[in-house]
């Protein structure tokens, strides 16, 4: 029993870390994509203003 329990514990912890990592990454990616989109939009607006 004890070895099996420890293995399950480490497995669940590893899975939790992985899920947290993936959710954090997707959030960061979404933020980056959003920033890029807004940056492009504002850049176009600025160019129109300064032309």
C-alpha positions as CSV (number, residue, x, y, z in Angstrom):
1,X,0.0,0.0,0.0
2,X,2.3,2.8,0.9
3,X,4.3,2.8,-2.3
4,X,1.2,2.7,-4.4
5,X,-0.3,5.6,-2.4
6,X,2.8,7.7,-2.9
7,X,2.8,7.0,-6.6
8,X,-0.8,8.1,-6.9
9,X,0.0,11.2,-4.9
10,X,2.9,12.2,-7.2
11,X,0.8,11.3,-10.2
12,X,-2.1,13.5,-9.2
13,X,0.3,16.3,-8.3
14,X,2.0,16.0,-11.6
15,X,-1.3,16.1,-13.4
16,X,-2.4,19.2,-11.4
17,X,0.9,20.9,-12.3
18,X,0.3,20.0,-16.0
19,X,-3.2,21.3,-16.0
20,X,-2.2,24.5,-14.3
21,X,0.6,24.9,-16.7
22,X,-1.6,24.4,-19.7
23,X,-4.4,26.8,-18.5
24,X,-1.8,29.4,-17.7
25,X,-0.2,29.1,-21.1
26,X,-3.5,29.4,-22.9
27,X,-4.3,32.5,-20.9
28,X,-0.9,34.0,-21.7
29,X,-1.3,33.1,-25.3
30,X,-4.8,34.7,-25.4
31,X,-3.4,37.8,-23.8
32,X,-0.5,38.0,-26.2
33,X,-2.8,37.5,-29.2
34,X,-5.2,40.1,-27.9
35,X,-2.4,42.6,-27.4
36,X,-1.1,41.9,-30.9
37,X,-4.5,42.4,-32.4
38,X,-5.1,45.7,-30.5
39,X,-1.6,46.8,-31.3
40,X,-2.2,46.3,-35.0
41,X,-5.5,48.1,-34.8
42,X,-4.1,51.1,-32.9
43,X,-1.1,51.2,-35.3
44,X,-3.5,51.4,-38.3
45,X,-5.5,54.1,-36.6
46,X,-2.3,56.1,-35.8
47,X,-1.1,55.8,-39.4
48,X,-4.4,57.1,-40.6
49,X,-4.3,60.0,-38.2
50,X,-0.7,61.0,-39.1
51,X,-1.2,60.7,-42.9
